[in-house]
Amino acid sequence: MSKNATALAFKAEGNGHFKNKQYAEAIEQYTKAIEADPDTDVTFYSNRSACYAATAKWQEAADDGRKCIMIDKNFVKGYFRAGLAQQNMLNYEAAIDVVKRGLGIDSKNADLKRMSQELTESIRIRKVEEALTTANDQLSSKDIYGAYRSLEAALRLDPNNDRVNKMMANVKPQYDAAERTRKNNLDPVEAIKEKGDTAYKLSNFEDAIKHYTKAISSGKVGSDVVIKCHGNRAACYKQISNFDGTIEDCTAVLEYKENDVKSLVRRAQAFEACERYKSALQDVRQVLAMGMEAAGKQNYDLANGMQHRLNKVIADLKKM
């Protein structure tokens, strides 16, 4: 009997045990099939994963589901097996990652679509519970601002949650009182900056620019509040494609904070938009020189992508 025929014979015995819900015996036969032919037939691993799932051995079920995908990335049931196991281990993010990859192979698969919906809902519920726990801890430590932000996040996920709304009804008056006290004690320049911040959050960039400009002219050159206003105004200028203004304000920040990542990235983007490619490349190289940990992954990846693009543009220009 050939190697594959032997393995298939073990599989057939396993299938018989599986139909009779004799899962331990089925696992034994599927294991023999795998030992006889470990890298050819994904159904050996898929069927054993189903047995492990039936006996709530979820880690083993996940391992076999993952092995299915390793052998044949187009075997959709492997994604389902792995996703189901991760779901039952409450590893929702890992589960939804597997499911999304499976849907990339078969976007209409009903089992994966259903699981994706279940996982999305489970993640939402868990985030709400985590926000409630965090808000309770923050209240215990008298962090009203933190509790308010946590409850705001929870309400965005579940606006009708009774527990969240009840806690917010208790926290909001305390938050409002703290805000009134904070605003009454603000430095005049800080108060102007805050008006700019409010306008920016509402995407009223022109109004925000007016407030930041007033704060900059009213404040002390080089002070923290003025430097922040330059940075925030640069963000506004970038939003309305005033790239010269973006460059000027970012440069003002960098005079005092030479490694300010946001200003370097914004200025690089503005330089690129103005076709000042070498200047843009210089800024992104400075970001990359900081390393991923210091620059932050998002900024580092953005700078890395810009570097490749800018190098190509500069090389193409030299050929002209």
Summary of the structure (lengths in Angstrom):
residues: 320
radius of gyration: 28.8
end to end distance: 68.3
largest distance: 90.4
contacts: 1031
relative contact order: 0.04
helix: 82%
strand: 0%
